[in-house]
Amino acid sequence: MIEDGKQVSIMYSLTVDGDVIDSNAGGEPLIYVQSAGQILPSLEAELAGLKVGDKKNVELAAADGYGETTEEAFMEVPIDQIPEEARTVGGQLQSPDYPGPIRVVEVKEDVVVLDFNHPLAGKELAFEVEIVAIEEAPAAPAAPAAPAE
């Protein structure tokens, strides 16, 4: 049974607005450790207590998935700070200081409006999940021994 600390293998499909946007069907299972914060906490809560072979459809409101879209996540940046090839609506940027994609939502004469919201913010998520394995989680690697003095 899925409980805290167990390593769980799942097959899943994620549907947003009626379109499958992510799936591992036909591939390798997604493996995570229950309660380790490796998948969405609200999805993890819905899977708790399931057994190998169980299937479950989970629908998450935007607030329980990647959150609501927030105005604070939009920023105007001088156009000369944006690479020329990214100065189009729908363009994406990456930054070593930000973990996710940054989307271009508007290009004005002197500035570009960037959206730092998660791409799935504001979206309801529908998961189809099948539990394929539940095991003891591997032990965390031991800390290296201190050098002898």
N, CA, C and O atoms as a GROMACS GRO file, in nm:
protein
  596
    1MET      N    1   0.084  -0.118   0.000
    1MET     CA    2   0.000   0.000   0.000
    1MET      C    3   0.089   0.125   0.000
    1MET      O    4   0.196   0.126   0.062
    2ILE      N    5   0.045   0.230  -0.069
    2ILE     CA    6   0.124   0.354  -0.074
    2ILE      C    7   0.113   0.424   0.061
    2ILE      O    8   0.005   0.458   0.108
    3GLU      N    9   0.229   0.444   0.121
    3GLU     CA   10   0.238   0.519   0.247
    3GLU      C   11   0.370   0.594   0.249
    3GLU      O   12   0.459   0.567   0.169
    4ASP      N   13   0.381   0.687   0.342
    4ASP     CA   14   0.500   0.772   0.350
    4ASP      C   15   0.627   0.687   0.348
    4ASP      O   16   0.638   0.586   0.417
    5GLY      N   17   0.723   0.732   0.267
    5GLY     CA   18   0.853   0.667   0.260
    5GLY      C   19   0.862   0.553   0.161
    5GLY      O   20   0.972   0.501   0.138
    6LYS      N   21   0.751   0.511   0.101
    6LYS     CA   22   0.755   0.402   0.002
    6LYS      C   23   0.795   0.456  -0.135
    6LYS      O   24   0.758   0.568  -0.172
    7GLN      N   25   0.871   0.376  -0.209
    7GLN     CA   26   0.904   0.411  -0.348
    7GLN      C   27   0.791   0.357  -0.435
    7GLN      O   28   0.759   0.238  -0.431
    8VAL      N   29   0.732   0.445  -0.514
    8VAL     CA   30   0.614   0.411  -0.593
    8VAL      C   31   0.644   0.430  -0.742
    8VAL      O   32   0.704   0.530  -0.782
    9SER      N   33   0.601   0.333  -0.822
    9SER     CA   34   0.615   0.343  -0.968
    9SER      C   35   0.475   0.356  -1.026
    9SER      O   36   0.387   0.275  -0.997
   10ILE      N   37   0.456   0.458  -1.111
   10ILE     CA   38   0.325   0.481  -1.170
   10ILE      C   39   0.335   0.501  -1.320
   10ILE      O   40   0.436   0.548  -1.373
   11MET      N   41   0.227   0.465  -1.386
   11MET     CA   42   0.204   0.503  -1.525
   11MET      C   43   0.098   0.612  -1.518
   11MET      O   44   0.005   0.603  -1.438
   12TYR      N   45   0.110   0.715  -1.602
   12TYR     CA   46   0.014   0.826  -1.591
   12TYR      C   47  -0.004   0.895  -1.725
   12TYR      O   48   0.078   0.886  -1.815
   13SER      N   49  -0.116   0.965  -1.734
   13SER     CA   50  -0.141   1.060  -1.842
   13SER      C   51  -0.196   1.185  -1.775
   13SER      O   52  -0.278   1.178  -1.684
   14LEU      N   53  -0.149   1.300  -1.821
   14LEU     CA   54  -0.196   1.429  -1.771
   14LEU      C   55  -0.270   1.500  -1.883
   14LEU      O   56  -0.216   1.522  -1.991
   15THR      N   57  -0.396   1.535  -1.854
   15THR     CA   58  -0.480   1.604  -1.951
   15THR      C   59  -0.512   1.744  -1.900
   15THR      O   60  -0.549   1.761  -1.783
   16VAL      N   61  -0.498   1.843  -1.987
   16VAL     CA   62  -0.533   1.981  -1.956
   16VAL      C   63  -0.620   2.032  -2.070
   16VAL      O   64  -0.583   2.021  -2.187
   17ASP      N   65  -0.734   2.087  -2.035
   17ASP     CA   66  -0.827   2.140  -2.135
   17ASP      C   67  -0.860   2.038  -2.244
   17ASP      O   68  -0.875   2.073  -2.360
   18GLY      N   69  -0.871   1.910  -2.204
   18GLY     CA   70  -0.908   1.805  -2.298
   18GLY      C   71  -0.795   1.748  -2.380
   18GLY      O   72  -0.817   1.654  -2.457
   19ASP      N   73  -0.674   1.803  -2.367
   19ASP     CA   74  -0.559   1.755  -2.443
   19ASP      C   75  -0.460   1.684  -2.351
   19ASP      O   76  -0.428   1.737  -2.244
   20VAL      N   77  -0.412   1.565  -2.391
   20VAL     CA   78  -0.307   1.497  -2.316
   20VAL      C   79  -0.178   1.575  -2.341
   20VAL      O   80  -0.131   1.584  -2.454
   21ILE      N   81  -0.122   1.630  -2.233
   21ILE     CA   82   0.000   1.710  -2.250
   21ILE      C   83   0.124   1.639  -2.198
   21ILE      O   84   0.236   1.680  -2.227
   22ASP      N   85   0.105   1.530  -2.122
   22ASP     CA   86   0.219   1.454  -2.072
   22ASP      C   87   0.171   1.313  -2.041
   22ASP      O   88   0.062   1.294  -1.988
   23SER      N   89   0.253   1.215  -2.075
   23SER     CA   90   0.216   1.076  -2.049
   23SER      C   91   0.342   0.990  -2.060
   23SER      O   92   0.433   1.019  -2.137
   24ASN      N   93   0.345   0.885  -1.980
   24ASN     CA   94   0.454   0.789  -1.994
   24ASN      C   95   0.401   0.656  -2.048
   24ASN      O   96   0.470   0.554  -2.039
   25ALA      N   97   0.280   0.656  -2.104
   25ALA     CA   98   0.221   0.536  -2.162
   25ALA      C   99   0.317   0.478  -2.267
   25ALA      O  100   0.368   0.550  -2.352
   26GLY      N  101   0.339   0.349  -2.258
   26GLY     CA  102   0.430   0.284  -2.351
   26GLY      C  103   0.577   0.303  -2.316
   26GLY      O  104   0.665   0.253  -2.387
   27GLY      N  105   0.604   0.374  -2.207
   27GLY     CA  106   0.743   0.398  -2.167
   27GLY      C  107   0.769   0.343  -2.028
   27GLY      O  108   0.702   0.252  -1.980
   28GLU      N  109   0.868   0.400  -1.965
   28GLU     CA  110   0.907   0.359  -1.831
   28GLU      C  111   0.818   0.426  -1.727
   28GLU      O  112   0.773   0.539  -1.748
   29PRO      N  113   0.791   0.358  -1.615
   29PRO     CA  114   0.710   0.421  -1.509
   29PRO      C  115   0.784   0.540  -1.447
   29PRO      O  116   0.906   0.548  -1.448
   30LEU      N  117   0.705   0.633  -1.395
   30LEU     CA  118   0.758   0.742  -1.314
   30LEU      C  119   0.777   0.685  -1.173
   30LEU      O  120   0.686   0.623  -1.119
   31ILE      N  121   0.894   0.705  -1.116
   31ILE     CA  122   0.923   0.653  -0.983
   31ILE      C  123   0.944   0.771  -0.889
   31ILE      O  124   1.020   0.863  -0.919
   32TYR      N  125   0.876   0.767  -0.776
   32TYR     CA  126   0.890   0.873  -0.675
   32TYR      C  127   0.880   0.810  -0.537
   32TYR      O  128   0.837   0.696  -0.522
   33VAL      N  129   0.922   0.886  -0.436
   33VAL     CA  130   0.909   0.841  -0.298
   33VAL      C  131   0.795   0.920  -0.233
   33VAL      O  132   0.798   1.044  -0.230
   34GLN      N  133   0.695   0.848  -0.182
   34GLN     CA  134   0.579   0.911  -0.121
   34GLN      C  135   0.622   0.998  -0.004
   34GLN      O  136   0.698   0.954   0.083
   35SER      N  137   0.575   1.120  -0.002
   35SER     CA  138   0.598   1.222   0.101
   35SER      C  139   0.736   1.288   0.091
   35SER      O  140   0.777   1.359   0.183
   36ALA      N  141   0.808   1.265  -0.019
   36ALA     CA  142   0.940   1.327  -0.034
   36ALA      C  143   0.934   1.455  -0.117
   36ALA      O  144   1.037   1.515  -0.145
   37GLY      N  145   0.813   1.498  -0.156
   37GLY     CA  146   0.800   1.623  -0.230
   37GLY      C  147   0.846   1.614  -0.374
   37GLY      O  148   0.885   1.715  -0.432
   38GLN      N  149   0.843   1.495  -0.432
   38GLN     CA  150   0.891   1.478  -0.569
   38GLN      C  151   0.782   1.494  -0.674
   38GLN      O  152   0.812   1.514  -0.791
   39ILE      N  153   0.655   1.485  -0.632
   39ILE     CA  154   0.542   1.511  -0.721
   39ILE      C  155   0.451   1.612  -0.651
   39ILE      O  156   0.474   1.646  -0.535
   40LEU      N  157   0.349   1.658  -0.720
   40LEU     CA  158   0.257   1.755  -0.660
   40LEU      C  159   0.199   1.699  -0.530
   40LEU      O  160   0.150   1.586  -0.528
   41PRO      N  161   0.205   1.775  -0.420
   41PRO     CA  162   0.154   1.726  -0.292
   41PRO      C  163   0.007   1.682  -0.298
   41PRO      O  164  -0.031   1.585  -0.234
   42SER      N  165  -0.074   1.752  -0.374
   42SER     CA  166  -0.216   1.716  -0.382
   42SER      C  167  -0.236   1.585  -0.459
   42SER      O  168  -0.328   1.509  -0.428
   43LEU      N  169  -0.151   1.557  -0.557
   43LEU     CA  170  -0.157   1.428  -0.627
   43LEU      C  171  -0.110   1.318  -0.534
   43LEU      O  172  -0.172   1.211  -0.526
   44GLU      N  173  -0.002   1.343  -0.463
   44GLU     CA  174   0.051   1.248  -0.366
   44GLU      C  175  -0.057   1.208  -0.265
   44GLU      O  176  -0.073   1.090  -0.233
   45ALA      N  177  -0.130   1.306  -0.214
   45ALA     CA  178  -0.235   1.281  -0.115
   45ALA      C  179  -0.344   1.191  -0.174
   45ALA      O  180  -0.397   1.105  -0.105
   46GLU      N  181  -0.376   1.211  -0.302
   46GLU     CA  182  -0.480   1.131  -0.367
   46GLU      C  183  -0.436   0.987  -0.390
   46GLU      O  184  -0.520   0.897  -0.399
   47LEU      N  185  -0.305   0.964  -0.399
   47LEU     CA  186  -0.254   0.829  -0.425
   47LEU      C  187  -0.230   0.749  -0.297
   47LEU      O  188  -0.220   0.627  -0.301
   48ALA      N  189  -0.221   0.818  -0.184
   48ALA     CA  190  -0.197   0.750  -0.056
   48ALA      C  191  -0.303   0.642  -0.034
   48ALA      O  192  -0.422   0.664  -0.054
   49GLY      N  193  -0.257   0.524   0.008
   49GLY     CA  194  -0.348   0.415   0.039
   49GLY      C  195  -0.377   0.322  -0.077
   49GLY      O  196  -0.434   0.215  -0.057
   50LEU      N  197  -0.339   0.361  -0.200
   50LEU     CA  198  -0.363   0.273  -0.314
   50LEU      C  199  -0.266   0.155  -0.313
   50LEU      O  200  -0.162   0.158  -0.246
   51LYS      N  201  -0.302   0.051  -0.388
   51LYS     CA  202  -0.220  -0.071  -0.397
   51LYS      C  203  -0.179  -0.095  -0.541
   51LYS      O  204  -0.233  -0.034  -0.633
   52VAL      N  205  -0.082  -0.186  -0.561
   52VAL     CA  206  -0.037  -0.222  -0.696
   52VAL      C  207  -0.158  -0.270  -0.776
   52VAL      O  208  -0.237  -0.351  -0.728
   53GLY      N  209  -0.170  -0.219  -0.898
   53GLY     CA  210  -0.281  -0.254  -0.986
   53GLY      C  211  -0.397  -0.156  -0.979
   53GLY      O  212  -0.481  -0.154  -1.069
   54ASP      N  213  -0.402  -0.075  -0.873
   54ASP     CA  214  -0.509   0.024  -0.862
   54ASP      C  215  -0.493   0.130  -0.971
   54ASP      O  216  -0.382   0.167  -1.009
   55LYS      N  217  -0.608   0.177  -1.020
   55LYS     CA  218  -0.611   0.288  -1.115
   55LYS      C  219  -0.698   0.396  -1.054
   55LYS      O  220  -0.797   0.367  -0.987
   56LYS      N  221  -0.660   0.521  -1.078
   56LYS     CA  222  -0.738   0.631  -1.022
   56LYS      C  223  -0.732   0.751  -1.116
   56LYS      O  224  -0.626   0.783  -1.171
   57ASN      N  225  -0.846   0.815  -1.133
   57ASN     CA  226  -0.853   0.943  -1.204
   57ASN      C  227  -0.854   1.052  -1.098
   57ASN      O  228  -0.936   1.049  -1.006
   58VAL      N  229  -0.762   1.147  -1.110
   58VAL     CA  230  -0.749   1.254  -1.012
   58VAL      C  231  -0.763   1.387  -1.085
   58VAL      O  232  -0.689   1.416  -1.178
   59GLU      N  233  -0.860   1.467  -1.040
   59GLU     CA  234  -0.876   1.601  -1.097
   59GLU      C  235  -0.834   1.703  -0.992
   59GLU      O  236  -0.884   1.701  -0.879
   60LEU      N  237  -0.743   1.791  -1.030
   60LEU     CA  238  -0.692   1.892  -0.938
   60LEU      C  239  -0.729   2.031  -0.988
   60LEU      O  240  -0.708   2.064  -1.104
   61ALA      N  241  -0.786   2.111  -0.899
   61ALA     CA  242  -0.811   2.251  -0.931
   61ALA      C  243  -0.676   2.320  -0.948
   61ALA      O  244  -0.575   2.272  -0.897
   62ALA      N  245  -0.674   2.432  -1.017
   62ALA     CA  246  -0.550   2.506  -1.041
   62ALA      C  247  -0.475   2.533  -0.910
   62ALA      O  248  -0.353   2.520  -0.904
   63ALA      N  249  -0.548   2.572  -0.806
   63ALA     CA  250  -0.484   2.603  -0.678
   63ALA      C  251  -0.413   2.483  -0.618
   63ALA      O  252  -0.317   2.499  -0.544
   64ASP      N  253  -0.459   2.361  -0.650
   64ASP     CA  254  -0.398   2.239  -0.597
   64ASP      C  255  -0.291   2.183  -0.690
   64ASP      O  256  -0.220   2.088  -0.654
   65GLY      N  257  -0.278   2.242  -0.809
   65GLY     CA  258  -0.177   2.198  -0.904
   65GLY      C  259  -0.057   2.291  -0.900
   65GLY      O  260   0.026   2.284  -0.809
   66TYR      N  261  -0.050   2.378  -0.999
   66TYR     CA  262   0.063   2.472  -1.008
   66TYR      C  263   0.023   2.613  -0.968
   66TYR      O  264   0.095   2.709  -0.997
   67GLY      N  265  -0.092   2.626  -0.902
   67GLY     CA  266  -0.136   2.756  -0.851
   67GLY      C  267  -0.209   2.837  -0.956
   67GLY      O  268  -0.215   2.802  -1.074
   68GLU      N  269  -0.264   2.946  -0.909
   68GLU     CA  270  -0.334   3.038  -0.996
   68GLU      C  271  -0.232   3.129  -1.066
   68GLU      O  272  -0.121   3.148  -1.016
   69THR      N  273  -0.270   3.183  -1.179
   69THR     CA  274  -0.186   3.282  -1.246
   69THR      C  275  -0.187   3.409  -1.162
   69THR      O  276  -0.293   3.454  -1.118
   70THR      N  277  -0.069   3.466  -1.138
   70THR     CA  278  -0.062   3.588  -1.059
   70THR      C  279  -0.003   3.702  -1.140
   70THR      O  280   0.090   3.683  -1.219
   71GLU      N  281  -0.058   3.820  -1.120
   71GLU     CA  282  -0.009   3.939  -1.192
   71GLU      C  283   0.135   3.972  -1.152
   71GLU      O  284   0.210   4.028  -1.231
   72GLU      N  285   0.172   3.938  -1.028
   72GLU     CA  286   0.308   3.968  -0.981
   72GLU      C  287   0.415   3.893  -1.061
   72GLU      O  288   0.532   3.930  -1.058
   73ALA      N  289   0.374   3.788  -1.131
   73ALA     CA  290   0.469   3.709  -1.207
   73ALA      C  291   0.493   3.764  -1.348
   73ALA      O  292   0.570   3.706  -1.426
   74PHE      N  293   0.429   3.876  -1.382
   74PHE     CA  294   0.454   3.941  -1.510
   74PHE      C  295   0.553   4.055  -1.488
   74PHE      O  296   0.543   4.128  -1.389
   75MET      N  297   0.648   4.070  -1.580
   75MET     CA  298   0.751   4.172  -1.564
   75MET      C  299   0.784   4.234  -1.699
   75MET      O  300   0.796   4.163  -1.800
   76GLU      N  301   0.800   4.366  -1.700
   76GLU     CA  302   0.846   4.433  -1.822
   76GLU      C  303   0.998   4.446  -1.814
   76GLU      O  304   1.054   4.487  -1.713
   77VAL      N  305   1.063   4.409  -1.925
   77VAL     CA  306   1.209   4.412  -1.932
   77VAL      C  307   1.246   4.492  -2.056
   77VAL      O  308   1.184   4.477  -2.161
   78PRO      N  309   1.348   4.578  -2.044
   78PRO     CA  310   1.391   4.653  -2.163
   78PRO      C  311   1.421   4.557  -2.279
   78PRO      O  312   1.484   4.453  -2.261
   79ILE      N  313   1.374   4.595  -2.396
   79ILE     CA  314   1.384   4.506  -2.512
   79ILE      C  315   1.528   4.470  -2.546
   79ILE      O  316   1.555   4.361  -2.596
   80ASP      N  317   1.621   4.560  -2.518
   80ASP     CA  318   1.761   4.531  -2.552
   80ASP      C  319   1.823   4.424  -2.461
   80ASP      O  320   1.934   4.378  -2.488
   81GLN      N  321   1.753   4.384  -2.354
   81GLN     CA  322   1.802   4.278  -2.265
   81GLN      C  323   1.750   4.140  -2.307
   81GLN      O  324   1.784   4.040  -2.245
   82ILE      N  325   1.668   4.137  -2.411
   82ILE     CA  326   1.608   4.012  -2.458
   82ILE      C  327   1.674   3.975  -2.591
   82ILE      O  328   1.682   4.059  -2.680
   83PRO      N  329   1.720   3.851  -2.607
   83PRO     CA  330   1.780   3.811  -2.734
   83PRO      C  331   1.681   3.835  -2.849
   83PRO      O  332   1.561   3.813  -2.836
   84GLU      N  333   1.734   3.880  -2.960
   84GLU     CA  334   1.649   3.916  -3.074
   84GLU      C  335   1.557   3.802  -3.117
   84GLU      O  336   1.441   3.825  -3.151
   85GLU      N  337   1.608   3.678  -3.116
   85GLU     CA  338   1.527   3.564  -3.159
   85GLU      C  339   1.412   3.532  -3.063
   85GLU      O  340   1.321   3.457  -3.100
   86ALA      N  341   1.415   3.586  -2.941
   86ALA     CA  342   1.309   3.561  -2.842
   86ALA      C  343   1.209   3.676  -2.834
   86ALA      O  344   1.119   3.673  -2.750
   87ARG      N  345   1.223   3.775  -2.917
   87ARG     CA  346   1.134   3.892  -2.913
   87ARG      C  347   1.006   3.869  -2.992
   87ARG      O  348   0.966   3.953  -3.073
   88THR      N  349   0.941   3.754  -2.968
   88THR     CA  350   0.814   3.723  -3.030
   88THR      C  351   0.719   3.666  -2.925
   88THR      O  352   0.762   3.594  -2.834
   89VAL      N  353   0.591   3.699  -2.938
   89VAL     CA  354   0.492   3.646  -2.845
   89VAL      C  355   0.495   3.494  -2.854
   89VAL      O  356   0.489   3.436  -2.963
   90GLY      N  357   0.503   3.429  -2.739
   90GLY     CA  358   0.512   3.283  -2.733
   90GLY      C  359   0.654   3.234  -2.722
   90GLY      O  360   0.676   3.115  -2.696
   91GLY      N  361   0.751   3.322  -2.740
   91GLY     CA  362   0.891   3.284  -2.725
   91GLY      C  363   0.919   3.244  -2.581
   91GLY      O  364   0.850   3.287  -2.488
   92GLN      N  365   1.022   3.162  -2.563
   92GLN     CA  366   1.059   3.121  -2.428
   92GLN      C  367   1.205   3.151  -2.402
   92GLN      O  368   1.290   3.144  -2.490
   93LEU      N  369   1.229   3.184  -2.277
   93LEU     CA  370   1.365   3.214  -2.231
   93LEU      C  371   1.397   3.124  -2.112
   93LEU      O  372   1.307   3.074  -2.045
   94GLN      N  373   1.524   3.104  -2.087
   94GLN     CA  374   1.572   3.033  -1.969
   94GLN      C  375   1.668   3.125  -1.896
   94GLN      O  376   1.734   3.209  -1.956
   95SER      N  377   1.674   3.108  -1.766
   95SER     CA  378   1.766   3.187  -1.686
   95SER      C  379   1.826   3.098  -1.579
   95SER      O  380   1.756   3.017  -1.519
   96PRO      N  381   1.956   3.112  -1.554
   96PRO     CA  382   2.016   3.031  -1.447
   96PRO      C  383   1.961   3.070  -1.309
   96PRO      O  384   1.976   2.995  -1.213
   97ASP      N  385   1.897   3.186  -1.300
   97ASP     CA  386   1.843   3.233  -1.173
   97ASP      C  387   1.697   3.196  -1.152
   97ASP      O  388   1.640   3.226  -1.047
   98TYR      N  389   1.634   3.129  -1.252
   98TYR     CA  390   1.493   3.095  -1.242
   98TYR      C  391   1.474   2.952  -1.292
   98TYR      O  392   1.521   2.919  -1.400
   99PRO      N  393   1.405   2.867  -1.214
   99PRO     CA  394   1.399   2.725  -1.248
   99PRO      C  395   1.312   2.686  -1.367
   99PRO      O  396   1.332   2.580  -1.425
  100GLY      N  397   1.216   2.769  -1.404
  100GLY     CA  398   1.124   2.728  -1.510
  100GLY      C  399   1.139   2.811  -1.635
  100GLY      O  400   1.221   2.903  -1.641
  101PRO      N  401   1.057   2.778  -1.735
  101PRO     CA  402   1.060   2.859  -1.857
  101PRO      C  403   0.997   2.996  -1.831
  101PRO      O  404   0.907   3.010  -1.749
  102ILE      N  405   1.045   3.094  -1.902
  102ILE     CA  406   0.992   3.231  -1.896
  102ILE      C  407   0.933   3.258  -2.033
  102ILE      O  408   1.001   3.248  -2.135
  103ARG      N  409   0.805   3.294  -2.035
  103ARG     CA  410   0.737   3.312  -2.162
  103ARG      C  411   0.722   3.459  -2.198
  103ARG      O  412   0.696   3.543  -2.112
  104VAL      N  413   0.739   3.489  -2.327
  104VAL     CA  414   0.717   3.623  -2.379
  104VAL      C  415   0.567   3.634  -2.410
  104VAL      O  416   0.514   3.558  -2.490
  105VAL      N  417   0.500   3.733  -2.346
  105VAL     CA  418   0.356   3.747  -2.369
  105VAL      C  419   0.319   3.872  -2.447
  105VAL      O  420   0.209   3.883  -2.500
  106GLU      N  421   0.412   3.967  -2.454
  106GLU     CA  422   0.384   4.088  -2.530
  106GLU      C  423   0.517   4.154  -2.566
  106GLU      O  424   0.610   4.156  -2.485
  107VAL      N  425   0.524   4.208  -2.687
  107VAL     CA  426   0.642   4.282  -2.731
  107VAL      C  427   0.597   4.422  -2.765
  107VAL      O  428   0.515   4.443  -2.855
  108LYS      N  429   0.651   4.520  -2.691
  108LYS     CA  430   0.618   4.660  -2.715
  108LYS      C  431   0.738   4.725  -2.781
  108LYS      O  432   0.837   4.658  -2.811
  109GLU      N  433   0.730   4.855  -2.805
  109GLU     CA  434   0.840   4.924  -2.874
  109GLU      C  435   0.971   4.918  -2.796
  109GLU      O  436   1.076   4.890  -2.853
  110ASP      N  437   0.964   4.944  -2.664
  110ASP     CA  438   1.087   4.951  -2.584
  110ASP      C  439   1.101   4.841  -2.480
  110ASP      O  440   1.208   4.825  -2.421
  111VAL      N  441   0.994   4.765  -2.457
  111VAL     CA  442   0.998   4.662  -2.353
  111VAL      C  443   0.933   4.533  -2.403
  111VAL      O  444   0.854   4.533  -2.497
  112VAL      N  445   0.969   4.425  -2.335
  112VAL     CA  446   0.907   4.294  -2.358
  112VAL      C  447   0.841   4.254  -2.227
  112VAL      O  448   0.902   4.267  -2.120
  113VAL      N  449   0.717   4.206  -2.233
  113VAL     CA  450   0.647   4.161  -2.113
  113VAL      C  451   0.670   4.011  -2.100
  113VAL      O  452   0.637   3.933  -2.189
  114LEU      N  453   0.727   3.972  -1.985
  114LEU     CA  454   0.759   3.832  -1.958
  114LEU      C  455   0.663   3.776  -1.854
  114LEU      O  456   0.619   3.848  -1.764
  115ASP      N  457   0.631   3.648  -1.866
  115ASP     CA  458   0.543   3.579  -1.772
  115ASP      C  459   0.625   3.471  -1.702
  115ASP      O  460   0.672   3.376  -1.765
  116PHE      N  461   0.642   3.488  -1.570
  116PHE     CA  462   0.718   3.393  -1.489
  116PHE      C  463   0.627   3.289  -1.423
  116PHE      O  464   0.676   3.205  -1.348
  117ASN      N  465   0.495   3.293  -1.449
  117ASN     CA  466   0.406   3.190  -1.396
  117ASN      C  467   0.445   3.055  -1.453
  117ASN      O  468   0.497   3.047  -1.565
  118HIS      N  469   0.421   2.947  -1.378
  118HIS     CA  470   0.441   2.813  -1.432
  118HIS      C  471   0.350   2.798  -1.554
  118HIS      O  472   0.238   2.849  -1.552
  119PRO      N  473   0.394   2.730  -1.658
  119PRO     CA  474   0.310   2.716  -1.778
  119PRO      C  475   0.173   2.654  -1.750
  119PRO      O  476   0.078   2.676  -1.826
  120LEU      N  477   0.160   2.577  -1.642
  120LEU     CA  478   0.032   2.516  -1.608
  120LEU      C  479  -0.043   2.590  -1.497
  120LEU      O  480  -0.145   2.542  -1.447
  121ALA      N  481   0.008   2.708  -1.458
  121ALA     CA  482  -0.064   2.789  -1.359
  121ALA      C  483  -0.200   2.827  -1.414
  121ALA      O  484  -0.214   2.856  -1.533
  122GLY      N  485  -0.300   2.825  -1.328
  122GLY     CA  486  -0.435   2.862  -1.368
  122GLY      C  487  -0.510   2.752  -1.443
  122GLY      O  488  -0.622   2.773  -1.488
  123LYS      N  489  -0.449   2.634  -1.455
  123LYS     CA  490  -0.512   2.524  -1.530
  123LYS      C  491  -0.556   2.413  -1.435
  123LYS      O  492  -0.488   2.381  -1.338
  124GLU      N  493  -0.673   2.356  -1.466
  124GLU     CA  494  -0.717   2.235  -1.396
  124GLU      C  495  -0.642   2.118  -1.458
  124GLU      O  496  -0.626   2.110  -1.580
  125LEU      N  497  -0.597   2.026  -1.373
  125LEU     CA  498  -0.518   1.911  -1.417
  125LEU      C  499  -0.598   1.784  -1.397
  125LEU      O  500  -0.660   1.765  -1.292
  126ALA      N  501  -0.598   1.696  -1.497
  126ALA     CA  502  -0.666   1.567  -1.485
  126ALA      C  503  -0.563   1.456  -1.509
  126ALA      O  504  -0.508   1.443  -1.618
  127PHE      N  505  -0.539   1.378  -1.405
  127PHE     CA  506  -0.443   1.267  -1.412
  127PHE      C  507  -0.517   1.134  -1.420
  127PHE      O  508  -0.615   1.113  -1.349
  128GLU      N  509  -0.470   1.045  -1.505
  128GLU     CA  510  -0.508   0.905  -1.502
  128GLU      C  511  -0.384   0.831  -1.456
  128GLU      O  512  -0.280   0.837  -1.521
  129VAL      N  513  -0.395   0.762  -1.342
  129VAL     CA  514  -0.278   0.700  -1.280
  129VAL      C  515  -0.303   0.552  -1.257
  129VAL      O  516  -0.412   0.512  -1.216
  130GLU      N  517  -0.202   0.470  -1.285
  130GLU     CA  518  -0.204   0.328  -1.251
  130GLU      C  519  -0.080   0.299  -1.167
  130GLU      O  520   0.031   0.336  -1.204
  131ILE      N  521  -0.100   0.232  -1.054
  131ILE     CA  522   0.010   0.196  -0.965
  131ILE      C  523   0.070   0.066  -1.016
  131ILE      O  524  -0.001  -0.035  -1.023
  132VAL      N  525   0.199   0.066  -1.051
  132VAL     CA  526   0.262  -0.055  -1.105
  132VAL      C  527   0.359  -0.121  -1.008
  132VAL      O  528   0.387  -0.240  -1.023
  133ALA      N  529   0.410  -0.048  -0.910
  133ALA     CA  530   0.499  -0.110  -0.810
  133ALA      C  531   0.504  -0.021  -0.686
  133ALA      O  532   0.496   0.102  -0.693
  134ILE      N  533   0.518  -0.087  -0.571
  134ILE     CA  534   0.540  -0.019  -0.444
  134ILE      C  535   0.649  -0.097  -0.372
  134ILE      O  536   0.636  -0.218  -0.352
  135GLU      N  537   0.754  -0.029  -0.334
  135GLU     CA  538   0.870  -0.095  -0.272
  135GLU      C  539   0.921  -0.009  -0.157
  135GLU      O  540   0.881   0.106  -0.139
  136GLU      N  541   1.009  -0.070  -0.081
  136GLU     CA  542   1.078   0.010   0.020
  136GLU      C  543   1.170   0.106  -0.055
  136GLU      O  544   1.234   0.068  -0.152
  137ALA      N  545   1.174   0.229  -0.009
  137ALA     CA  546   1.262   0.328  -0.073
  137ALA      C  547   1.407   0.292  -0.044
  137ALA      O  548   1.438   0.245   0.066
  138PRO      N  549   1.496   0.313  -0.141
  138PRO     CA  550   1.637   0.287  -0.114
  138PRO      C  551   1.687   0.377  -0.002
  138PRO      O  552   1.640   0.490   0.014
  139ALA      N  553   1.779   0.326   0.074
  139ALA     CA  554   1.837   0.406   0.183
  139ALA      C  555   1.914   0.523   0.125
  139ALA      O  556   1.976   0.512   0.020
  140ALA      N  557   1.909   0.632   0.195
  140ALA     CA  558   1.986   0.750   0.154
  140ALA      C  559   2.133   0.718   0.165
  140ALA      O  560   2.174   0.644   0.255
  141PRO      N  561   2.214   0.772   0.074
  141PRO     CA  562   2.358   0.744   0.082
  141PRO      C  563   2.414   0.798   0.213
  141PRO      O  564   2.375   0.904   0.262
  142ALA      N  565   2.507   0.721   0.268
  142ALA     CA  566   2.570   0.762   0.394
  142ALA      C  567   2.660   0.882   0.368
  142ALA      O  568   2.720   0.896   0.262
  143ALA      N  569   2.668   0.968   0.466
  143ALA     CA  570   2.758   1.084   0.457
  143ALA      C  571   2.902   1.034   0.456
  143ALA      O  572   2.934   0.936   0.523
  144PRO      N  573   2.988   1.101   0.380
  144PRO     CA  574   3.127   1.057   0.378
  144PRO      C  575   3.191   1.070   0.517
  144PRO      O  576   3.160   1.161   0.594
  145ALA      N  577   3.278   0.978   0.545
  145ALA     CA  578   3.346   0.980   0.675
  145ALA      C  579   3.440   1.100   0.681
  145ALA      O  580   3.497   1.142   0.580
  146ALA      N  581   3.453   1.153   0.799
  146ALA     CA  582   3.545   1.267   0.819
  146ALA      C  583   3.688   1.215   0.806
  146ALA      O  584   3.718   1.105   0.852
  147PRO      N  585   3.775   1.293   0.746
  147PRO     CA  586   3.915   1.248   0.732
  147PRO      C  587   3.981   1.237   0.870
  147PRO      O  588   3.953   1.315   0.961
  148ALA      N  589   4.068   1.137   0.883
  148ALA     CA  590   4.141   1.117   1.010
  148ALA      C  591   4.243   1.227   1.026
  148ALA      O  592   4.304   1.274   0.930
  149GLU      N  593   4.260   1.267   1.150
  149GLU     CA  594   4.357   1.375   1.175
  149GLU      C  595   4.488   1.323   1.220
  149GLU      O  596   4.581   1.400   1.245
   0.00000   0.00000   0.00000
